[in-house]
Amino acid sequence: MFVLETIEERVRERLIKYLSRDDTGIRKVVLKLFLNGGKFTTGDVYEHLHDTDFDVSYRGVSAMVGLMNTRLGILSIDVTGDHNIYLLKEDYRDIVRNVLDNY
């Protein structure tokens, strides 16, 4: 039997798979940052991770945020200024919260 998955179910599955490969907890911290609201540049995310004692490079953070944007599809991106500004899409806020609460 063939069942059509909803976009929400696909996003939920991708998030769970993404977090299952998170050995250090860094992905969870970044998702929580976006969930708590606001718009963030790669620099903002880097500073937040650095302040929470993650040993990360700016380049690594840039790659991670870019991947979250393209692979997970949960971020919107504003490329009009000097730096890309990322924001968690409102439609996925509850899904991200639910996955994080249960992970």
C-alpha positions as a LaTeX table, in Angstrom:
\begin{tabular}{lrrr}
\hline
Residue & $x$ (\AA) & $y$ (\AA) & $z$ (\AA) \\
\hline
Met1 & 0.00 & 0.00 & 0.00 \\
Phe2 & 1.31 & 3.44 & $-0.92$ \\
Val3 & 0.82 & 6.25 & 1.56 \\
Leu4 & 1.54 & 9.87 & 0.76 \\
Glu5 & 3.62 & 11.48 & 3.44 \\
Thr6 & 2.93 & 15.02 & 4.46 \\
Ile7 & 5.68 & 17.62 & 4.27 \\
Glu8 & 5.56 & 17.77 & 8.07 \\
Glu9 & 6.24 & 14.04 & 8.36 \\
Arg10 & 9.16 & 14.26 & 5.95 \\
Val11 & 10.63 & 17.21 & 7.84 \\
Arg12 & 10.16 & 15.37 & 11.15 \\
Glu13 & 11.95 & 12.28 & 9.78 \\
Arg14 & 14.80 & 14.35 & 8.38 \\
Leu15 & 15.19 & 16.19 & 11.69 \\
Ile16 & 15.30 & 12.95 & 13.67 \\
Lys17 & 17.86 & 11.46 & 11.29 \\
Tyr18 & 19.88 & 14.69 & 11.41 \\
Leu19 & 19.91 & 14.69 & 15.22 \\
Ser20 & 20.73 & 10.98 & 15.41 \\
Arg21 & 24.10 & 11.77 & 13.81 \\
Asp22 & 24.80 & 14.54 & 16.35 \\
Asp23 & 27.56 & 13.09 & 18.54 \\
Thr24 & 28.39 & 16.31 & 20.38 \\
Gly25 & 24.95 & 17.87 & 20.78 \\
Ile26 & 25.93 & 20.85 & 18.63 \\
Arg27 & 23.08 & 20.42 & 16.15 \\
Lys28 & 20.55 & 20.35 & 18.98 \\
Val29 & 22.00 & 23.58 & 20.41 \\
Val30 & 21.77 & 25.32 & 17.03 \\
Leu31 & 18.20 & 24.14 & 16.47 \\
Lys32 & 17.25 & 25.41 & 19.94 \\
Leu33 & 18.84 & 28.76 & 19.13 \\
Phe34 & 16.66 & 29.12 & 16.04 \\
Leu35 & 13.63 & 27.82 & 17.91 \\
Asn36 & 14.02 & 30.48 & 20.60 \\
Gly37 & 13.47 & 33.01 & 17.89 \\
Gly38 & 15.20 & 35.73 & 16.04 \\
Lys39 & 17.30 & 36.10 & 12.96 \\
Phe40 & 20.89 & 34.95 & 13.00 \\
Thr41 & 23.92 & 35.31 & 10.78 \\
Thr42 & 26.55 & 32.59 & 10.66 \\
Gly43 & 28.61 & 34.85 & 12.92 \\
Asp44 & 25.80 & 34.96 & 15.49 \\
Val45 & 25.54 & 31.18 & 15.51 \\
Tyr46 & 29.33 & 30.86 & 15.74 \\
Glu47 & 29.45 & 33.25 & 18.73 \\
His48 & 26.64 & 31.37 & 20.47 \\
Leu49 & 28.41 & 28.02 & 20.02 \\
His50 & 31.73 & 29.48 & 21.07 \\
Asp51 & 30.11 & 30.94 & 24.21 \\
Thr52 & 28.62 & 27.54 & 25.04 \\
Asp53 & 32.09 & 25.94 & 24.86 \\
Phe54 & 31.85 & 24.17 & 21.53 \\
Asp55 & 35.18 & 24.01 & 19.73 \\
Val56 & 34.06 & 25.07 & 16.27 \\
Ser57 & 35.44 & 26.96 & 13.33 \\
Tyr58 & 33.52 & 29.73 & 11.61 \\
Arg59 & 33.73 & 27.71 & 8.41 \\
Gly60 & 32.28 & 24.63 & 10.10 \\
Val61 & 29.38 & 26.65 & 11.48 \\
Ser62 & 28.77 & 28.17 & 8.07 \\
Ala63 & 28.64 & 24.69 & 6.52 \\
Met64 & 26.30 & 23.39 & 9.23 \\
Val65 & 23.84 & 26.28 & 8.92 \\
Gly66 & 23.93 & 26.04 & 5.13 \\
Leu67 & 23.22 & 22.33 & 5.33 \\
Met68 & 20.31 & 22.93 & 7.71 \\
Asn69 & 18.94 & 25.36 & 5.19 \\
Thr70 & 19.27 & 23.12 & 2.12 \\
Arg71 & 18.81 & 19.61 & 3.52 \\
Leu72 & 16.21 & 20.20 & 6.20 \\
Gly73 & 14.41 & 23.06 & 4.51 \\
Ile74 & 13.38 & 24.57 & 7.84 \\
Leu75 & 15.22 & 27.87 & 7.58 \\
Ser76 & 14.44 & 30.89 & 5.49 \\
Ile77 & 17.40 & 32.89 & 4.29 \\
Asp78 & 17.78 & 36.57 & 3.56 \\
Val79 & 20.71 & 37.23 & 1.24 \\
Thr80 & 20.16 & 40.94 & 0.63 \\
Gly81 & 22.85 & 42.29 & 2.99 \\
Asp82 & 26.53 & 41.60 & 3.51 \\
His83 & 25.78 & 38.42 & 5.46 \\
Asn84 & 23.16 & 35.73 & 5.00 \\
Ile85 & 20.53 & 35.99 & 7.70 \\
Tyr86 & 18.77 & 32.79 & 8.72 \\
Leu87 & 15.42 & 32.41 & 10.44 \\
Leu88 & 13.41 & 29.33 & 11.41 \\
Lys89 & 10.32 & 29.16 & 9.20 \\
Glu90 & 7.18 & 29.69 & 11.24 \\
Asp91 & 5.52 & 26.62 & 9.65 \\
Tyr92 & 8.18 & 24.31 & 11.11 \\
Arg93 & 8.47 & 25.83 & 14.59 \\
Asp94 & 6.11 & 23.29 & 16.22 \\
Ile95 & 7.72 & 20.34 & 14.46 \\
Val96 & 11.22 & 21.39 & 15.56 \\
Arg97 & 9.99 & 21.99 & 19.13 \\
Asn98 & 8.27 & 18.61 & 19.22 \\
Val99 & 11.31 & 16.73 & 17.87 \\
Leu100 & 13.65 & 18.50 & 20.30 \\
Asp101 & 11.34 & 17.86 & 23.27 \\
Asn102 & 11.26 & 14.17 & 22.47 \\
Tyr103 & 14.89 & 13.72 & 21.52 \\
\hline
\end{tabular}
